[in-house]
């Protein structure tokens, strides 16, 4: 039977979870910024994304995650995100 986590263990787990959340938010923000800059025209002609912009964003996001997962594997993480 595993021992119950100590207060220090719980604090470490919480701290790690907090850092993971910060990392995920930062990654999402970078992804959003990168793909928006690459795919959306600076002059907004329509209130919604057009088909070309949608397609570009889909490809950009897919490539971003593909590269992120590859880097994780290469750095020894060995678990896809």
Buried (B, 14 or more C-beta within 10 A) or exposed (E): EEEEEEEEEEEEEEEEEEEEEEEEEEBEEEBEEBBEEEBBEEEEEEEEBEEEBEEBBEEBBEEBBEEBBEEBEEEEEEEEE
